[in-house]
Amino acid sequence: MIILGITAFFHDSSASILRDGEVLFGIQEERLTKIKHDSSFPINAIKFCLNKTEINIKDIDVVVYYEKPLIKFDRIINSFISFAPKGFKHFKKVILEWSTKKLFIKKIITKKLSKLDNTQFRADILFSSHHLSHAALGYFTTDFTSSAILVIDAVGENATTSIFMGKRNKLKLLKEYAYPHSLGLLYSSFTQFLGFRVNSDEYKLMGLSGYGNKSSEETKKFIELIYSDIISIENEGNYFILNQDYFQFQFGESMIDINKFEFLFSLKQREETSQINQSHCNLALAIQTVLECLLIRLVEEVKLLSRSDNLIVVGGVALNTVAMGNIRKLKLFKNFSVPFAPGDSGTSIGALLAIWHLYLNNKERIKISPYLGNEFSNNEIKKYLIKNNIDFEYFDKFEDVIKFTCDVLTKAKIVAWFQNRSEFGERALGNRSILADPSIIYGKSRLNSQIKFRESFRPFAPSIIEEEALNYFEMGDSRYMQFVTKILPKYRCISDVNETSFENKVLIRTSKFASVTHVDYTSRLQTVSKKDNSKFWELLKKYEELSGSPILVNTSLNLKNQPIVEDIEDVFFTFNNSGIDYLIIENFIISK
């Protein structure tokens, strides 16, 4: 049985392929087109999956699309009708878009796949539902035989939050909350107001919240205003209502009524390129605080409904690693899991799993690694280097590659690390990574300004061998950078930064490992096991021998506004257009 999974037309398009119970390949369209968050039909990702598996179009048994477009279209039309005549200009644009492609997914899939080998594509085309695809990815990639699953995002077809119960190979919907009352849309609205891009930069808002002053009267006032004017809590149940007077996402291109937001918070909307001040940080902290309070109410409801010891959170809101870490700390559930691709890109895999387990009734779990993309042999790399007249050094033994890499890292050099198959999802997990010593003075500043070319306030993640995690951080077991946790007090350098200005907070050395410790002592941790990624684990282990610490900065191997690199040409473009000192690509060393 061969199943092709497809996600398309909204953001983060992707394709993945399953054969006889094994997910063989999966990739986001952006990795191949170099367009970040590419939403187009993932024809390049489909070609990639077919070429890598040597599967022909005629061999495919089932194609599954990640959601049900007709239900989504019905919700969109009803929204426009309820707000008419507002938004007529945007309505015309949306209708054109839907009438030319989004309504006719079966036709588009058949046409696109038929063109690939000049034959009529005849396999079955099935449709999962958006939140079911999320839930299937979350549940069927764990070892849990039963678990509660909480799906939270902007909106699927009509649901914004869904609670499922998984038992064995079945998923049952327990409860859902409907559009327009959405945690994802609420958070994205503040993302826009604070000058970041919706469906792209929510993680920047999360990072900025760390610079907010918890004890500030302004922060407290912002929180009070959000509760009094923006949302209201239902008397019965644990959800909330969005005050639509402040929002325009149901009928316009803007998420919010900017004038009303500005009047309410006595704060002008920030432009993307304008300076950030402390008020921006305090508002970011306010909405992060409200988000977490609402999430905690939801998680408590999930506990009451499911009576489960296990919780899985998935959907775009699960990418908020600060919230996920704080919820985990509550220990309402014995086990708490977030999958490696909780956002929409992961729904092509989730749709596969939904068909495999729920539709075809296969009971045996599929072991899925996040490393589902491209890889290159030493011979392929050597041919590229020779063809392009690139000087290199080659080591026969990979242990020598590791020793060389650790030697240069201890000398404050920055390394591009390109190994094995690329990661699926939003995060670099040790195969397409930029690595550095986390204790370098001004290391974060150098990485932001000379390597990534991005905002100075942005933090970096640490990777650590799993055996040592609890010797450095308050929490371990974060294989996919799903959780933010705090570094232990003994490594911190200062006690309180609340009274310091934003500009000064950015420069403060917060811990011994300053490059991976945010201003509030938190880190988006990756714990690395030898089983998950032996090369990266061996590198961290060797680095510990040389430096005394098993921690490295691990940030994605890409430049600002570009997707993570996928192939050899990508990595050389990044290497040549940044301040990276060394490129380690399999057994080859390239230096500047």
N, C-alpha and C positions, 0 to 999 in steps of 0.2 A: 504494500500500500504506500503510495507516494502522495503527499499532501503539500501544497504550496500555500503559504500564508501571506496575506497582503494587507498593509496599512497605507492609506493614501489620502491626499486632498485636503488635509487640515493642517497638520504640522508634523514633522519628524516621520516622513514616509519610510517604510522598510519592507523587506521581504525575507522570508525564512522558509526552509524546506525540511520536511520530515520523510524518512523512508523506514518502513517497518519498525516503527517505534523509536527511532533515533533522530534527533534534530541534528542535521549534518552541517548546515551553514545558515547564517543569518547576518544581515548587514543593513545599515541605514543608507538610504539613497544619498544623503549628504556626503558620505565618505567617498562616493564615486563621482559626484557632480561638483564637489567642493563648494556647494551652496549650503551654508549652515541652516539647519532646520528645514531643509528642502521638503516641500509638501506635494511635489508633483507625483504623478503615477510612477512607481518605482521600477521602471523598465530596466534600468541599469543594475539595480539590486537583484532583480529576477534573473537577468542574464548571468550575473555573477554566480548565483546559487546553482543554476543549471549547468554552467560551464565547469564549476568546481566539482560537482557531483557526477558529471558526464551523464546527466539525465536529459532525455529529449522531451519536447513538448508532448508528444503522443504518449509518453510513459506516465504522465501525471494523471492520477485518479480523481483527485478533488482539489479545487481551489477554494479557500475560505477567506472571505473578507471580514475585517475585524468588527464591523458594526452594521446596523440596518439603516441605510440612507433614507428610505421612505418615511420612517418614523421620525427621524431627525428633521426632514424637510417639513413635515406636518407641524412640528413644534415651531420651526422658524416662521412659517407662514402665519400661524396663529398669533405669534408675538407681534409681527408687523400689523396684522389686522387690529389687534387690541390697542395699538398705539397710533393708528392712522388718524390724521394724515401725516403725522410726524414720520420722518425717515424715508420719504418717498424716493429720494435720490439714491440712498443706500439700498432700498428695496429693489430698484431696477438693476443695480449691479449684482445683487445676490441672486435674483431670478435668472439673470443671464448666465451666471456661473453654474447654477444648479441645472438649468435647462440644457446646457451644452455638455455637461459631463457628470456632475455628482449624482444626478437622478438615474443615470444609465450605466451603473457599475458593471452589470453583467455584459452588456454590449461592449463596453470599453475593454474589459478583461479579455473577452473573446477576440476582439479585433487586434489588440496588442499582442496577445500570445500567438495568434494565427500568423501574424507578420514575422514572428521570430524564425519560423522555418517554412514559411510559405505553404502552410497546410491549415485546414479548418480545425480549430480547437473545439473539442467536443466533450471534454470532461465536465463533471458536475461542478457547479459554482454554488457554494453555500454561504450563508451569512450568520456570523455569530452576533452577539450584541456587545456594545462597547464595554460595559462594566463586567459582563461575563468574561470577555477576553482578558481584561485586567485580572479578574479573580482567578481565572484558570492559570495564568502565569504565576501568580503569587502562590497558589495552593499546590499545584502539581510539580513545582520545582523544589518543594520541601520534602522532608521525610515524615511529616505529620500524617497520621492516619485519620485525624479529625482536627479541625481548626475553625475558628471564626475568621472571616475575611472582611475587612473594612476597605471599601473602594471609595476614594475621595478625589475628585478632580474638578475642573471647571464645569463640564457637562458632557454626558454621553449622548444618547439619543434624546432622552428627556430627564433622566436621573442625574443628580449631582452628587449624591452619596448613596451607596448601596451596602447593605450588610448581608453577607452570605454565610452559610454554614457548610463546611466541607466534611464529608464522611466517606472514607474509603475513596472510591473513584466518582463520587457524586457531589454536586454543588446545589444547595437549595437557597433561594432568595428568601431572607427573613423580613427585610424591611428596606424601603428606599425613600429618599427625599427628592423632590422634583424641582426643576428649573422654575424660576430664576434664582432660588435661594441656594447659593453656592459658596462654599469656603474658597474654592479655587478662584472664582470670579471676584470675590471680595478682595483676596490678596493681590490678584492681578490689577485691580483698580488702583490700589495704592502703589503698585509697581509703576503704573503709568504716571500717576500724580507726582511721584518722586523722580521722574525723568529717565526711567528705564523702559525697555521694550517688553510688551506683553507677550506671553508664551515663549519667552527667551531669557529674560533677565531677572526672573523672580528670585533666583539664587543670589543676585547682587543685593536685592532688598534684604534678604535674610542676612547676608554678611554685614550690611550697613547697620542692621539692628544692634549688633554687638557694640557699636560706638555710642548707643543711646545711654542716657543717664537715668537709671532706674529711680533715683531719689528726686529727680527734677520735678518741680511743680508743673512744668510744661508737659512733660511726659504723662504725668497723672491726668492732666487736663485733656490731653489728646485721647487717652483711653476712655475717660468719662464721656467725651463727645462721640466717640465711635459707638458706645453702648446706648447713648441717649438719642442720637440722631440717625446713625447709619444702619444700625441693626436693632432688632428687638428679640428677646428670648420668649419662646412660647411658654405659656403656663403649664401646658401638658406636653410631655415629650421633652426631648433634649436638643431640638434643632432651633434654628433662628430664622428670622424674616429679614430680608434686605429691604430697606426703605427705597423704593424705586424712584423717588423724587431726586435722588442723588446719582442715579445711573442712567446710562444711555445705551448699554450694550444690547438691549432687546430690539432697538430700532436704528442705531447709528453706528458709525465707525469708531467713535470714541467710547471707552469703557464708562466714562463718568461725565457728569455735568461739571465741567471745570470751575465755572463761576461759583457754584454752590459749595464745592470742596474748598475753594480758596476763601470764601466768606466764613465757612464753618470753622476752619482751622487757623484763620488769620495768617495764611501762608500762601505765597504765590506758587503756582505749579513750577517745578524745576524743569529747566530744559536739559536735554541729554548731555550737552557739552558744558553746562554751567557748573560753577563751584558748588561743593557740598558744604553745608554748615551744620551746626549742632542741632538746629531745629529739624532738619531733614533726618538726622540720626534718631532724634527723639520720636518722631512720627513713625519711623521704621520700627523702632522698638515697641511702640504702642500697638501697631497692627500685628506684630509678631506675638506680642503678649496676648492679644485678643484671640488670634488664631489658635494659640496653644490652649487657652481656656476652653474654647469651643470644641477643640479636638478631644480634650480630656472628658468633656461631657459626653461626646459621642462614644469614646472608648468605654466609659462606664456603662452606657446603654448597651453596647455590644456585649459586655460581660453579663449583664442581666438577661439579655435575650438568648445568649448562646450557652452560658454556664461552662464555657470551654477553658482549658488551661493554656490554650495556644491562640495567638493573635497574629494575623498577617495584615499589613497595611500596604496598599498599592494604589496606583493612580498618581496624577501629577503632584498632588499635595504631599505624597510620600517622599518626594524629592527634597522636601524641607527637612534637612537632616538635623537641624537644631530642635525642631518640634519632635521628630522621631526619637532623638536621644533623651529629651526630657520626659516623654511619655514612657519610654522604656524604664527610666529611673523610678517610676511610680510602682513598678512590679505588680500591676493589677493582673498580669498574666505570667504564668511560669515561663513561657517561651514567647518571644516576640521576633517576627521576621519581616524584612522588607526585601523584595527580590532585586536582582542586579539591574533590571531595566523597568522601573515602576511606572515611567511615563508612557506616552502614546507609542513611542518606537517599539516598545516591548509587546504591543498588542498583536503584532503579526505572529509572534511565537505563542502568545496566549490563545489566539484563535486556533492555531494548530492543535494545541493541547486540549482545547475545548472539544474539537471534533474527534480527536483520538480517544479521549476518555469518556466524554458525555454522549456523543453521537454514535461512535463505533463501539462503545462499552468495553474498551480495553482497561484492564484492572492494574496491570503492572506499571509502576512508575518509571518515567524516563529520566535518566541522569543527564542533566544539562549543564554544561560549562558556559560561562560568559564569553569564553574565547571562541567565537564562532566565525571570525573573519579570515582575512587573507594571511598567508605566510609565504616566505621566500627561502629557497635553499641557498647554501653558500655558493653554489655554482651560478645561480641566477644573479646573485649580488656581484660576484666577481666579474661576470660578463658586463654588467652595467658599469662597474667602476672602470674597467679597461676601456670600454667604448667611449666613456666620457672623460678619459684621461685624468682620473681622480687618484691621487696618491693614497695609499693605504698600508696598514700593517695587518698581518693575518696571524692568528694563533691556532695551532692544531687542536689544542686542548682548551675546553671552555673554562676550566678552572684558572687558566692563565688570563683569559678575558676578564674574569671576575676580579682577579688580583689587580690587573692593570686598572680597571674601572675604580676599584676601591682606593687605589693609590692616588689617582687624580682627584677623586672626591675629597679625600682628606687634605688635599692641597687647595681647597676652595674653588675647584673647577666645576663647571656645570656641564652635565652629560645628557645627551639624547640617547635613550635606551629603546632599541627597536628589536624585539625578539618574538619569535613564534607567531601564533595567530592573533590577530587584533581583537580587541574587546568589543562586544556588542553593548550599546547603551551610552550613557552620558559621561561615564567616568573611566579614566585610565587606571588600570589595575595591575600595572607592572609589565605590560608588553609594548605599549606605545606611550612612554613616559619621559618627562624631563625630571632629572634627579639632581639633588644638591645636598650638601651638608646643612642640616637645619640650624646649626649653632653659629653659622657665619654672621658676623656683625653686618647689619644692613643687607643681609641676604635677601629678605623679602623685597626690599626696595629695588635691588638689582634685578631680581626675577621679574618683578612687575614692569619696570621701566625699560630694561634692555633685552629681555627674552620674550615676554608675553605682550608687551606694549599695551598695558591695560591700567585700570584705575589703581591708585596707590593704596587704597584701603583694603583691597582684596586679599584674603588670607590664603594660605596654601595648606595642603593636606600632608600628614605624616603617614608613612608606611612603616610597619614594625613587624618583626616575626611574632607570631601569635603567642609563643611561649613567654615572651617578655612584656606583653601589653600591660598587664596589671601591675608591673613594677614601675610603670611610667604614667599610666592613665587610670582614671577612676573606673573605666569600663573597658572590657575586652570584647572579642567576638564581633567584629565589624568587617566582614570579609569583602564587602562591596562598597565601602565608604558610606554605609547607610545611616550611621549614627554619629552625632557630635557628642563628645565627652570632654571633661576637663583634665588637664595635666595635673599631676599630683602636686600638692603644695610645696614639697621640698625642692621642686625645680623652678618655682615661680620667683620672679625678681622683685616685684612690687606688690603692695597690698591693696591699693585703691586708686583707680584712675577716673572716678566719676566726676571729679571737679576739674579735670583737665579738658582743654578745648579739643575739638575734633582734629584740628591740624596737628596738635602735639600728640594726641593718642596714636595717630598713624605711625609716628616715629618712635614710640616707646618700646623698649625691649622688655617684653612681658615674662620671658622665661629663659632658661638655659638654651632651649630649642626655639629661639624667637621666630624663625621663619615659619614654623608650623603651629605657633601658639597665638591665637587671636587675642584681641585686646581684653576680652573677658575670660581669658585662660582656657578657651575651648579649642578643640581640634576635631576636624572631620576625619576620623581615624580609619585607616585600612589595616586590618590584621592579616598577615600573610602566612599561610601554612605551606609546608613542603608538598603536601598532596595537591593543593590547588595550583601552585605555581612554583615548581622546584627551582628554576633558574633565579627567579627574583628572591626566593627565600635564601638560596645559597649566597646571593649577593649581599643581602642584609646581614647574614650570619658572618660573612667575611669582613664586612664593614665594622661589625661589632668587635671583631678581633683586633682590627687596626686602630679604631677610634675610641673604643670603650662603650659605644652606644649602638643599639640595633635599629636606629631610626634614620630614615632619609626623607627629605622633601620628595613628594611624588605629585607632579602636576601633569596634566594632559599635554601630549606632544603636538602642539599646534600654536599658531599665532592668534592674536585677537580677531574675533569675528570669523574664524575659520574652523571647520570641523577637525576632529582628531585625525592625524595622518593615517592613511591606509596603506600606501604602497611606497616603493623606493623613491620615485620622483617626488612624491609629497614630502618625504622626510628630508630630502636634500634641499628642497625649496625652503623649508622651515629652518634647517641648519644654516643655510647660506644667508638667510635674511634675519638673523637674530644673533644675540651674543653668546649662543651656546659654544662651549669650548671643544667638546669631543662628541662625535657620533659613534655609538657602539651598535653596529648592525650585525646581528648574529656573531660570527667569529672575526669580524673585520673592525678595525679601529681607524677612524678618519679624524684628523685634527686640523685646526686652523693655524 
